[in-house]
Amino acid sequence: MPLQRAEQFFRRGFTTLHEERSAEAARDFLTAIQLEREHGVRRPEMRYLSYYGLALALSGRPGDEALHACETAAAREPENPDLRWNLAQVCLLAEKPARARQVAAQGLALDPGHPGLRSLLLRIDRRASPAVRFWTRDHPVNRVLGRLRASLRACGCAAKLPLRLQARHRQK
């Protein structure tokens, strides 16, 4: 049974996370984790740890600490699809789309109707066609051109291409 005071901090963190105040939410989740440690809780709530990692990543720090927190929580409660969803989001924020896709698929195996995992997987799987269609996607030329195209789109420079090139790109 969760510690009541820790649960209060978790709920407050959950609310602030949905209000897009992720740094504040991370502090609340960390407080919940620390309260459990101080009271010697035998089975700590892994959702506290998972949401702490997600809040860290959303606050602009999708580094090792966020990944480790979510991976630990998902490993200790492997049957919880919500923890997989948090881990997949953190992987995506940490620019690890292949890992995010794998984790989301594992979560969907647990709960095929999970709306968060389904939408995340659809968002990840959107890939552009190869730049040069008669070569495979993993051909070195396609990889370089694909990265160039993605970086141009990311900075908004793709809109500055001549109309003829844009139209040709849309037809393919």
N, C-alpha and C positions, 0 to 999 in steps of 0.2 A: 504494500500500500504506500502511495507516495506521501512524502512528508508535506504537511499542509502549507507551511511557510514557503517551502521550495516550489510547491505547485502554484502558489500565488505569484511568485516571480516568473514562473514559466508562462502563466496565462497573460501576465502583463507584457512579457517579452513577445509572446505570440501576437498580441494586439498591436504593439508598436511595430512589429515586423510587417504586418499587413498595412500599416499606415506609412510604410516605406521609411521608417526611421531605424535602419538596420544597426547602426552603431549602438544606439540605446538598447535595442533588443538584444544584441550580443552581450551587453553588460548584465541585463536581467537574466539571461540564460546561464551565464557564468556564475551569477550569484546563486541561482538554484542549484547548480552543480556543487558549488562550495558549501552550501548549507547541508546538502546530503553527506558530503565528506565529513563535515564537522560533527554531524550526528551519527556517524558510523553506519549509515544505511547499507545493508548487506547486498541488496539488488538495486543499484542505482538505475534511475530512469534513463534509458538510452535516447529517448526523444529529446531530453534536455541537451544532451551532447550533440545530437544530430542537428537540432535547430540552432545551437550555438555555432556550429561549423557553417551552416547556411547563412546565418546573420553576418558572420565574419566575411564570408565571400561576397555577399551583397553590399557590404560596407566598403568594398574596394580592396579587400585583402584576400583574394582567392588562392592563397598560398598553401604551404605544407600543413600549417596548423588547422586550417579549415578542412582540407582533404582528410587529414588524419582523424579529426573528430568525427566526420561523417562516415569514414571507412570503419572506424572502431565501432560506432553505433550499429551500422548495418551488419557487421560481422557478428556482433553479440546478440542481435535480434534478427536473424536472417529471414524470418517469416513476415516481417513488417514491411509492406510495400511503400509506406510513407517515408521510411528511412532511406529506402532505395531512391525514391523521388528526390529527396534532399541531396543525396550523394550525386545523383545524375546532374542536378542543377549546378552543384559546386564544380563538378568535372567540366561542365560546359563553360562556366565562368573562368575556370583555370585553363581554358583553351585545350581541352582534352576531349574532343568530340567522339572519338572512337570508344574511349572508356565510358563516356556518358551514354552512348548508344547501347553498349553492352549492359550497363547497370540498369538502364530503363527497360531493356528486354527481359532481364532477370526479374524486375519488379512486376512487369506485365504477366510473366509466367505465374506469379503468385496471385495477382488480381487483374485479370484481363479487362475489367471494366474501369480501372483506375483512371479518372479523367486527366489528372496531372501528368501521369506517365505517358498516356496516349498522346496528348498534345505535345509533350516534350519530344517524344520520338518522331512525330510528324515534323516538328520544327527542325530537328537535327538532320533528318533524311532528305531535306531539300538540297539537291545537288544540281549544279548546272551541267549541261551536256559538255562533253570534251571539246576543247577549243578546235582541234583538228579531228574531225569525225572518223577518218579512215585509220587512225591510230588508236590503240587502246587507251583507256583512261590513265593507266600507269606508265605510259610512254614518257620519257624525259621531256620531250618538247611539250606535250600536253600538260605535264605537271608545272613546268615553268610558265607557260601561257595561262594556265588556270590560276596560278598564284598572282600573276600580274593582273588578270581580269578582276580577281577578288579584291586586290588592294586598290585598284581603280574605282571599283564600286564602293568600297568602304570610305574612301576620301571624297566621294562625290564627283570624281573626275570623269566617270563614264558618261555623264550627261554632256560633257564637252567634246565628245567624239563627233566627227562629221555625221550628218544625218544618214548618209549612204551607208556608213559602217554600222550605225545603230540599227537601221532597218534590216541590214543583212544579218545582224546578230539575232534579231527578233524572229526572223524567218526560220532559223535553224532549230 
